Amino acid sequence: MTLDDDIRNIIEAVIENDMTAPKVPKKRVPKLKRIWKCHQVPDFLYGHRIGYYKGLAEGMILERYRRRLSEQEDNEVFEIVHPYIKVLRKYFAYYKDTRTKK
């Protein structure tokens, strides 16, 4: 099966809204590192967000059709996200540690 157009449109709208949303203050990065035990915060946030988009599609399919995403639909979610990859990476690069390590 393929994703319904409205599901595709919702995912795209969420991505576009995410890119215009205010960023979490950088002062919260140390807490994020400690809680999630991650070292590369931008990569963690990027992966978390991509997973969120997949979960969004999964939830809509589950609610609408009472089933999980098919393999083809799962691939379609990543096809929807793919054009936004550079913008998403740039968005999360804001959280990179700019201090030089000695």
C-alpha positions, 0 to 999 in steps of 0.5 A, a space after each residue: 500500500 502507499 501512504 494517503 496524500 493527506 498523511 504525506 501532506 501532514 508529515 510535510 507540514 509538520 517538517 516545515 513547521 518544525 523548521 520555523 519553530 524556536 530552537 530550544 536554548 543551548 543551555 539545556 544541552 548539558 542536561 540533554 547529554 546527561 539524561 540521554 547519555 549522548 555525546 553528539 547532541 545535533 545527531 541525537 536530535 536529528 535522529 529523534 526528529 526523523 523517528 518522530 516523523 515515522 511515528 507520526 505516520 505509523 500512528 495515523 495508519 494505526 488509527 485509520 486502518 488498525 495496522 502497522 506501516 507496510 515496508 513500502 509505506 515505511 520507505 515512503 516516509 523517508 522519501 518524504 523526509 529526504 528533500 528536507 535532510 540538508 535543512 534539518 541537519 542545518 537546523 540541528 547544527 545550531 546545537 554543535 559545541 563550538 568550543 575548541 577541544 585541546 
